[in-house]
Amino acid sequence: MSSSESADSRLINGHPSAVLGVVLISYLMIVLDISIVVTGLPEMRDDLGFTSVGLSWVQNIYTLFFGGFLLLAARAGDLLGRKRMLLVGLWIFTLSSLAIGLAQTPYWLIIARGIQGIGAAILAPSVLALISTTFPEGPERTRALAYYSMVAGGGASLGLVLGGVFADQLSWRVGFFMNVPIGLALITMAMRVLSETSRQKGAFDVVGAVSSTLGMGALVYAIVHSTEVGWLAMSTLGVLAISIGLLALFIVTEQRVAQPMLPLRLFASRERVGAYLGRLLFLGAMVSFFFFSTQFMQLVLGFSPLQAGIGFLPMTIPTFVAALSVPILTRRFGNGGVLCLSLVLLTVGMFWLSLADENASYWSGIALPMLLIGLGNGSALGPLTVAGVSQVHSDDQGAASGMVNVAHQMGGTLGLGILIAFFAHASNAPLTGITLLSHQISVAVLGGSIMVCLALLVALFMIVPASNAATRAFS
C-alpha cells in the first residue's frame, strides 16, 4: 500500500460501515430517482402541459449534464477532497429535487433536471472513490462493491415499482420531494462520519476539463438527438463530429500535461480496459431492457403503471440475492468466473425475453426470463466494478471511478440509442398494431442479448486471466 493510500485509510477507516452506509444511500437516491422519473413522465406531461418533444428532454437534459460533467467531477474530488465533493453533490441534488417537485412550467422542470444531473455527476464518482479508498483491495472491497452493485442493479427496478405506485396513487412530485429529507439526513451523517481524504497538489487541467466536458456533452447530445432524427441526419453527424474533435483534443492534452485530469496510464491494464468496455455493453443492454420491458407490459399486455412496476419484482428480488452472494461466489470461482456466469445468465434471459409476443403469458414469457436477468444483473455489476478499479493507485482513484461511471452512463445512453434504431428498423415488417409493436420490442431486446454476449467475450479474453490471478493473490 502506498503512503497516500495509507493516509486515506487513516482518515476514513474509523467508521467503515458508517461510510459505506452514507455513500450507498447517496447512490441509491440517484438510482431510484432515474427510474421513478420513467413511470412519472405521462403524469408530468398532463400536469405541466409538455409537448412530446419537450417531455423527452426531462430525461435528455439530465443525461446530458450527468454524462458531460462526470470526468470533471471525478478529478475535482482528487484535488479538492472526496468528502467535500460528496457534500457538494448532495446539496445540489437535494435542492434541485425540491425545485423539480415545485415546478410549475416545463422550462422550470427541465432547468432543474439539468442542475440535478450535475449533482448526480458529482455524487457518482465520489461514492465509488470513497468505497475504493475506505476498503483495501481484496475480499473487503469485493464485499463493499457487491453492496454497491446491489444498489445499482436492484435500485433501478425498485424505482420502477415505486414510480408506478406514485404515478397511480399519489403524484409524480412525491418521488422528488422524498429526496429532500433523505438528502438533508445524508448531509448531516456525512459531516459526522466522514473525514476528508488526502488531496492531490497541483494545477487544474483547464484544457482537459473544458474539452472533456464539452466533448462528452456533445457525444451524449448526438446520441439522444439520433433517437429523434436518426443517426444519418446531418445535425446528428455534425454534433458527433464536434464531439470526436473535442475528445481527440482531450486525449492529446492528457498525453502532454504534467497532471492530467484522466491519467492515460489507467488504460495500460487490459483488465481495466475490458471492465470499461464490458460495462458499456452490459449497461447498454440493461437500460434498454428496462425501457422496452416497461413498454411491452403497458402497451402490449395492457398493464397499468402500477402493474408494470410490480411486474419487475421477479427481477428485483433475484438481483438483491445475487449481489449479496457475489463475495462468496468470488472466493470460490474468482472475479472473472462470477462475471462470466452472470453474463451467460443474462444472455439466456434476454434471448428468452425476446421471444415474447402479444400472446405471451406474463409468467412464462416475462417473469421467468426476468428471474435469470435478475440473477445475472445482480452478480455482474460487482465483478465489473472490481475490475474497473483494480490495482489503481490512491491518487488515481477519482479518475478510475470517473471512468467506471462514464462507461456506466455512456453505455446506457449509447446502448439505448442503438437499440432504438433496431426498434425503428423493425417497423418495416409487414405487420400492424400491437403485433408490429411486439415485433419491434422483440428485435430491440434481441439486440440487447447480442450486446450481453459481446460483453461475455470481452470478459473471457480481457478480464478473466488477470482477475483470477488477483483473486488467488488476495485469498
N, C-alpha and C positions, 0 to 999 in steps of 0.2 A: 504494500500500500504506500502511495506517495505521501509526502508531507502535507500537501494540500488536501488530499483525501482524509488524512488523519485529523486535520484541523476541522474539516466539515463534520466528521463523525463526532468529535468532541463537542461541537457546537449544537448538534441537533439530536444526538442519540440518547439524551437524557430521558426522553419520553417517546420512544419509537412507536408504541401503539397509539398514543395520542396524535402524533404526527401523521401516522397512516390514516387515522380516523378523519382528521381535518381535511387532508388532501383528497381522500377518496370521496367524501361527501361533497367537496367542492366540484370534483369532476362529475359526480352523479348529477349535480344540479345542471351542468351543461348538457349532459346526455339526455336527461329527462326532458329538458326544455326543447331540444331539437325535435323529439318525437311527438311531444304534446302539440306543437305547432301544426304538424301534419294533419292531425284529426280536427284541429280547430279552424282550418282555413275556410271551409264553407260558411261557418258562422261569422268569421271576420268579414267575409265578402258581403254578407247580408246586413251586418251591423253597421259597417262603415261605408258601404257603397263602393267597394273596389270594382274596377273593371277586371276582365280575365287576365290581361297582361299585367296590370298593376298588382293583382294578387300574387302572381308568380314572383314578384320582387320582394315579397315578405320573406321568402326563403333565399332568393338570389343575393340580396344585399348582405344578408348575414354571412352567407358562404363566401362572398367576395371579400369582405373585410376580415373574416376569420382566416381564410387561406392567405390573403395578402400580407397580414401582419405577423404570421407565425414565426418566421425566421428572425425578424427584428425583435420580437418579444423574447424569444429564447436567448438571444445574445444580450439583451438588456438584463436578463436575470444573472448572467455571468458577471457583468460589470457592476451592477447596482445591488445585487443580493437577491436571492430567490424568495426569501420571506417578504421583502419589500414588494417585489413584483406580484407575488400571490395576493397580497393585501390590495394592491392597486387594481388587479384584475377583479377581485371580489367586489370592491366598491363600484367599479364601472358596471359590472354585470348586474349587481343588485339595484343600483339607481336606474339603469336603463330598463330593467324589468318593471320597475314601478312606473316609469314613463310609458311603457308599452301598455300596461294594464289600464292606464288612464287615458290612452289615445282616443281622440275624438274625430280624427280625419285620417285618410290613407297616408298622406305625406308625413304626418306626425308619427304614425306607427313605423313606417319604413325607415325614417331617420333614426328612431330609437333602436330599431333592429340592427342597423348598421353599427351603432355605438356598442350594442350588446355583443356583436361579432368581434369587435376589438377587445372587449373584456374577456371573451372566451379565448381569443388568440393569446392573451397574456396568461390566463389561467392554465391552459392545457399543457404547455411545456414546463411551467413551474411545478405542476403536480408531478410529472414524471421525473423531473430533475431532483426534486426533494425525495422521492422514493429511492432513486439511484444513489443519492449521497447519504441517505439515512441507513439503508440496509446494504451490507457488504455483499459482493458478488458471490453467488453460490446458493445454497438452499434457502437462506433468509430472504434474499432478493427474489428468488423464484416464487416463494410463498406470497410475498407482498405484491408481486406483479400478477399473480393468479387472482388476487382480490381486485386488482386494477382491471384485469380483463373481464372479471365478473361484472364489474360496474359498467364497463364499456359495452359489453355484449348484452347482458341482461337488462341494463337500464334502458336501452333503446326500445326493446319490446315492452318493458313495463311502462314506458312513457306512452306507448300507443294505447295500452289498456286505460291508463289514467286519462289520456286525452279523450278517449271515447266516452268515459264517464262524465268528464267536464262538459263536452260538447252536447251530450244528450240530456244531462240532468241539471247542470249549473250554467256556466258561461265560459267562453274561451279565455276571459280575463283572469279566471281563478288561478290557472297554472302560472301566470306571470306574477300575480300578487303573492303566491306562495313563496316565490324566490326571495321576497323582501325580508320576512322574519328569519328564514333559513340563512340568507346571506349575512344579515347582521349578527346572528349567532356564530357563524363561522368566523367572521372578522374578530369577534371577541375571543373565541377559542384560539385562533391563530396567534393573536397578540400574546396570549398567555403561554402556549405550549411550544411555539416555535422560537428558536433563536436564529439570528441572521447567519447565513453561510458566509464563508470567506469570499471576498470579491477579487476578481482579476484586476490588475492595474494595466493602464494603457489607454491609448487613444481609441475613440469610436470610429469604426469603419463607415464613414458617411456615404461614400460612393456605393459600397456594398449594400448599405441599408436602403438607400433610395432605389437602386436598380433591382434589388430582390423584392422589395415591397411592391413597386410598380409592375415588375415583371410577373410576379406571382398573381397580383391582382388582375393584370391583363389576361393571363392564362385562364384564370377562373372565369372571367367575363366571357372570353371566347367560348369556353365550354358551355356555360349556361345559355349564352346567346345562340349557340348552334342548335339547342333544343327548340328554339322558336323559328329560326330561318334556315337551318340546315348547315352542314359542315362546309359545303362548297360555295356558300354565299360570300360575296366579296367583303361584306362587313366582318364576317367571321374570320376569313383568311387574313384580312388586314390587321385585325387586333391580334390574331395568332402570330403574325409576322413581327409585330411590335414586341409581343411577349418574348419570342425567341431571341430577338436582338437584345432586349434588356437582360434576359437571363444569361446570354452569352457574355455580355459586359460584366455581369456579376461574377461569373466563373473566372474570367480573365483577371478581374480585380482581386479575387480571393487568392489567386496564384501569386500575386505581386506584393500585397500589403503585408506588413510585419505581423499584425494582429487581426487576422480575417474574422469576419462575422460567422462564416461557416468554414472551419478548417477542412481543407480537401483531404487531409490525412484520414478523415473518417471513412473515406471510400477505399482506403488501402486494404481493408478487411473484406474478403469475399463473403464472409458470414453476414456482416452488417449490410452490404450491398444487396445480398439475397433477401435479408429481412425487409429492407425498404421496398424492393420490387415485389416480394411476396405480399406485403401489406397492401400495396397499391391494388393488386389483383384481387386479394381477399375482400377488401373494403368495397371495391367496385361491384363485386357480386352481392355482398350483404346489403348495402344500401339499396341496390336495385331490387333485392328480394323483398325488403320492407315496402318499397314503393309500389311494386307490381302486385304483391300479395294483397295489400290493402285494397287496391282497385279490383282485384279478382273477387274478393269476398263481398265487397259492396256493390259493384256494378254487374258482376256475372251471377253470383249466388244470391244477391239481394239482401245482404246483411245490413243492419243499421251501423252507425259509427261505434256504438257501444258493443254490439255483437262482434264487429270486426276486431275491436280492441281485445275482447275476451278470446277471440279466435286465435290470438297469438300465444295464449298460455301454454299450449303443447310445446312451443319453442322456448318460452321464457323459463320455465321450471328446469328443463334439462340444461339450459345454459348456465344457471347458477350451480347446479350439481356438478357439471363437468368442470367449471372453473375452479371449484373448491378441491376437485380431485387431481388437478394438474401437479401440485408438488409431489404427491405420492407416485403418480404415473411417471413423472420425470426421473425420480430416483431409480425406477425400475427399467424404463425404456430410453432414457435420455431425452434431452430437449428436442432434438431432431426427430426422434421416433414418435414422440407425442404429437408433434406438429404434423408429420406425415399421416398418422392415423386420423387426426381431426380433419385434415383436408380430404381424405378418402371418404369419410362420413358425409362431409359437406357435398362433395361431388355427387355421391349417390342420392342424397336427399334432394339436391337441386334438380337433378335429372328426373327423379320420380315426380317432383312437383310440376315440372314442365309438361308432364303427360296429362294433367288435369284439363278437362274441357267443361263446357256449360252443363253437362250431365253428371259431373263428378260429385261423389258424396264427399261432404266435408271431412268425415272421419278417415276414409281410406285415401282420398285424393289430396287432402291438405294437412290434417292433423298428424298422420303417421310420417309423412316426409318431414314435417316440422320437428318431430322428435329427433331425427337424425341431424337435421340442420342445427337444432339447439345444442346437441352434444358436440358437433363439430365447431360451432361458433364459440361455445364456452371454453373449449380446450385449445383453440388455435391462437387466440389473441395473446395469451400469456407467453407461449414459446416465441412468437414473432417479436414481442416486446423485449424479451430477454436477449434474443439475438441482435436486436437493433441497438441495444446499449451495452453489448458485451465488450469487455476489455477496453472500455473508454476511460481515459484519464479524467480525473475530477474537474480539471479546467475545461474540458470539452463536454461535460455532462449536459449543459444547457443546449449546446449546438446539436448534440446527438438526440436529445429529447425533442428539439425542434424538428429535426429531420424525421423522426418517428411520426410526429404529429402532421408534418407536411404530407408524408406518404399516406397517413390516415385520411386527412381531409381531401387531398387531391385524388386519392383512389376512389373515394365515394363520388366526388363530383365528376371525374373523368369517366368512371365506370357507368354512372347513370346516363351521362351524355351519349356514350357509345351504345348502350342498350336501348335507349330511346330511339336511336337510329335503327336498330334492329326492329323495334316495335313499329316504327313508321314504315319500314320497307315491307313488313309482313302485311300491310294493308292492301298490297297488290293482289293478295289471294282472292279467288272468285267466291267470296263469302259475304254475308251481310249480318247486320245487327249484332246480337250477343255472341253468335258463333264466330264472327270476324274478330270481335274484341277478345274473346277467349283465345283464339289462334294467335293474335298479336302478343298477348301476355305470355303465352306458352313459348313463343320464339324468343322473347326477351329473357325469360327465365332460363331457357336452354343456353342462351349466350352467357348468362351468369355461371352456369355449370362449367362451361368451357373456360371461363376465367379462373375458377377454382382449380380446375385440372392443370392449367398453366402454372398456378401458384404451387401446386404439388410438385411439378417438375423442377421449379426453382428451388424448392426445399430439398429435393433429393440430390441435386447437383451442386448447390451452393451453400446450404446451411447444415445439412446432416453431418458431414465429416467433422467440421470444426466444433459444432455444438456438442456432439457426442464426446469428443476429446475433452472439452471443457467440463462436461458433467462428470467424467471419470476423475478429473483433477480435483473437483470440489467434493466428491463423495467420500 
